[in-house]
Amino acid sequence: IERDDTCPDCQARFTPDDSRRATTVGSIATSHLPLIVGAYDGHDPARRVGPFSSAGPSRDGRVKPDLVAPGVRILAARSAPAAASHNPGLLVRGSGASFATPHLTGAVALCFEAAGIRLGAYGIRSLVLGSCDPVLDADPECRLGRGYLNISRLAADVQQALAAPAIARSAKESS
């Protein structure tokens, strides 16, 4: 159920019998094909999940998010409106899944640059999820998905898939 922050009193809600307070993924994050990214603290050796990162599973029991990427205290470019009277600085540090998603997006862009049109959506999804560093401890809150984005392993897996085209085809067929 999507929220409308401008009208708290008109927010749609599940009935108490149909709700699970532990599951916090929004409806847009329950699609089957898109990769849904949660956030973890890449500055922390324990790689703890960000407290704001949503927890699954989806209503039909699928693991969501699909994986996690660095999204806590990320240094990023700051934007300012064109009509701003002063520059607030070039960089800002922020946290959120919106800071984790560009890590995955950049990794996928590198895969497409290497593979061109030889990788479809199902193939890239399979490669990304198959290259994650797995979750070693139990994840009872379903917040880590398949694990942690591993860009080096993903790049190696894409190169291997390009060397053996049958791998990319079978990834599409199995998804």
HUPEBEL-V164540 format. One record per helix or strand of 2 or more residues. SS is the DSSP state (2 for helix, 1 for strand). FROM is the first residue (numbers start at 1). LEN is the number of residues. If there is no record, write none. Layout:
SS|FROM|LEN ; SS|FROM|LEN
//
This chain:
2|8|3 ; 2|16|3 ; 2|27|4 ; 1|37|4 ; 1|67|4 ; 1|74|4 ; 1|91|4 ; 2|97|22 ; 2|121|10 ; 2|151|13 ; 2|165|10
//
